[in-house]
Amino acid sequence: MFFQPRHVDEALEIRGRMGSDVTPLGGGTDIVVTINKTSMRPKHFLDLTHLPDYTHVVRDNGNWVLSAGATFSQLGKLPMKALAAAAMTVGGAAIRNTGTIAGNLGTASPAGDGCVALMAIDAEVELTHATRGRRTIPIHEYFTGFRRTALLADELITGVRLRTDWRTAWYKIGKRGSINISLVCAAFGMSPEGGVRMAYGCVAPIVMRTRLAEEIIEKDGLTDAAIEAAAQSVMKEVAPIDDHRASANYRRAMCGVLARRLLRELRIKNTG
Amino acid sequence: MRNAEDGIRTPALPAKRTATAPVRTKPLIDPSTTPYKESPKGPVGRSEKRIDGTEKVLGTALYGADLFYNRADYFAQVVRSEKAHARIVKIDTADALRVPGVLAVYTAKDMPPGATNRQGLIHRDHPVLAEDKVLYRGDAVAIVVAQTERAVVRGRDAVRVEYEDLPVVADFDDALAEDAPKLHPDGNIMGGKRIRKGDADAALAESDVIVSETFVTQTVDHAFLDIEAGIGQWDGHLLTLHVSGQWAHEERRLTALALGLPMEAVRIITPATGGAFGGREDLSIQVYLGLVALKHPGKTIAMRYSREESMRARHKRHAMRIHYTVGAKKDGTLTAAKITVYSDEGAYASTGPAVLRKAASHSTGPLRVPNVYVDVYGVFTNNNPTGAMRGFGACQMAIAYCGMMDRLAERLGMDRVELWRKNLIRSGDEVTTGQRIPIATAIECMDAALKQFRSKKKDDRPLAPHEKRGWGMSVICFGLGYGDGFPDASRAIVKFNAAGRLEVYTGGVEYGQGLLNMAGQIAAEELGVPFSQVDVIWADTGRTLESGSSSATRQTYFTGNAVKIAASELREQVLDIAGKLLGVHPHELDLHDGKAVGRYNAKLVVPIDKLVEEGRRRKYSLEATGIFKPRTVCENYDTGQSPRSFITYLFASHIAQVVVDIETGEVRVERFIACHDVGKAINPQSVAGQMIGGATQGIGMALMEEVIMDDGVMRNPNFTDYILPTFRDVPTIETVIVENDDPGGPYGARGIGEPPLIAATPAVLSAIGNAIGVCPHTTPCNPQRVWELLHPEEAQVPYAARLSLAPGHAMMFK
């Protein structure tokens, strides 16, 4: 079956009733590839693209509220450096025009550029159930394992919330200039209160934060010594693997390089 | 010399190309010694609109996949080996045959009587369907036929093949180990080639400096856009295959041999073709379609690969390990080169033997090296077969000799350009094979490229502290055609049809490179008819004559000449008719702008269509055939020397400017200049297009493209992980076309084809070396490799491990 609900309640009801038998469909940029490449054949689809306000991005009381269907092209226009820059490095223009933030969160790949950026700004993910209602969980609790998340089989991702007043920085290392899969990517964020978030992609089974390094910076500030100590700490905290894209040694070293580079950038830049 | 493409963003071609005649460089040869000079008045030298342009832009051109959708009765799919090296114990087709819609499953046992079940362009050593063993993951084991495409895929997946694993030969080292399993009856060394010129050992001993390096080049995929697809049918007498290739007549021969048919019973018609780059030189789906068509007479059988199957099945560019030692005097003059090359042949020979020979004969490129010692070995492994790809062995060697020049310059503390200038061959000098090159324009190409490089004001953006900028240069030469004594000929027919249009028939394949315009423009030039009056009929074994392959950079030179010979004969007929009609001697007339005109009496004017009508009335054939078959001389078996191994040589020089992030190893190409001596640009826009495309491919080879094989398993049979350059990775390619007439080429043309790729890769590598102070030795230089150059202790595969086969491991020529 291919469900195409026109209302959120209807979508939640179908998902609540059918659970993992139904596969939510946004831009389809991950799921269609998976279907083409593997033997995975979802029984039913739940096409969310006809829901009202599905692609809305609004400002609400000091927060950005992203609807599930906000595309990377939309995110690319946000005045939030890490998220916008990360969004603009996803795929090519066609992928960015159709791929959604909820899809990025649902796939939960450790190479998910959008996930890394959201991790750096303490975003909150809204998960909604037909009867239990909505729950909001911090993003670092959302990822639970390799391509596993806190999303239950009968829930839908309905939105993402993030603060507007964080300073952020982003860097992605890939083999080419666009349509580029990360070898390593990093997004760092700093709250007005001085909280620091250092998020990395492709260096562990899940998008991860290097909490020991964050503590070093939160304690000592962005001094040269603290930045170096944080970089060293990052290289110990990450757990990259050797694969056909890059070696673990390279990835680990790059985590240190990006720590230094992005922390210095946060130190210099006042906006973002 | 002319800056043809300056300021145009790659690969978008300029909206309007100048039609002005290119400025010639100062003639290098005394004009009195050149046999003749031609000044084209018609379409030759103009960027005429592509004959096939409109239909390709509008989407009405029919490629293999379009035929597939339009008219298929049955669908076929190949069951491919999941093992890199194994014995086939049993093929169980019962499940597959139970899939609704599946009609049959064929294995090697079902080959028709008389069939050899073998393919391969040079050695026919590759079973069409595996008989008892599979030698790479991708070897064809069976073919499934069904009524729908969905059924055929399900049927393919339902064929159960039971294997007995055999040890996998993953690389050269495995293959040459003493206890290595023998992949072919004669062992794991497919073949080799040697060059012995002068006494390299003695010259090295007397050299002031000796520099050694080992280069490791990667396996590259052709990655053409138009994936293998086509249709075929057997009507009881004739097997007709609509499948893209690069050499329709050879595909007919190989298909007939493999299937045990008389050659007359096979007709190959090449549909519109989107790219080839050597990847269509071996047979792809022709034999499979043929086999299934024979089993289902009267039905149209369709087949297509997915991108993954295309990458897993097809041959690749040879990965090579090149041990290179050069000696030089203090002043930079090269004295000797000693070179050992191991190349990964993969599972079957394909065009490997020719690639090895080309690698050897181009091992010192355009450099004057009096003493050369080369051993090249092709080693069988359980990787994909390796064969033809743009550059054909010469591009790997260019990486090595250009890299050695950088290293030598560094060792001697010499300016790189001066070192090149000192050692580049001049007209009359010898290349590696001892062949003297009458018109060698290496230095002119280099100077033209440098002039373009320095002509622009430096507006380089400021660098961050972790960035370094550098520039690098390559100078290459390339012998066109098959060479080495191999029979090499093109044939063409030129005729006026009943409607008075000029028809050119050539067996050559147009896959995007511009063959149709080349042939059409030459015929129109010769006969003085407007280019819009020309039709080109190509690559159909039922209608055209054999014109050799569209490869080896040979079609402009060979087919161009064949067309010119045919057209000039037809021209004589037309002039004869005109002479009879006007009552003057034909020599008093000339053909141009669609008219026969008196040379001395401007009042004598007859339109050519009138002459064609008149000729038809007078029973003239209005048709002529041209054959161009120049001879080359085999390279000597013991020394690799030949007075004329290649018909002529092309020269080129590229310059790249890069910015390297020395912390992450990321490389960005900022500027790129491609300069080629093409003899004469028949269609300058096509030539520039080839230069831009080749340079882009070369940048890809230098920085990102790599087929990653892991114990016989391809890790990246898709474009997510097989990284091709995008718009963002390639700057404006500034093209500089140099034109020095080739005495034997049509209107002085040599060709363009492969050299743009060959020259591009070493230029980028040289620029990286210049930026970071460490010369690259392994391709591609992706971020990790550049970082490993700067941090050798962190390298994933220690560099020393690659040196286990030292030079002199030679077991073949002792």
Interface residues (C-beta under 8 A of the other chain):
Chain A: K37 G92 I173 G174 K175 R176 G177 S178 I179 I181 L183 D242 H244 R245 A246 S247 N249 Y250 A253 M254 V257 R261
Chain B: E308 H466 E663 T664 G665 E666 R668 L703 M704 I708 D710 R715 N716 N718 T720 D721 I723 L724 P725 T726 F727 R728 D729 N782 P783 Q784 W787 E788 H791 E794 A795 Q796
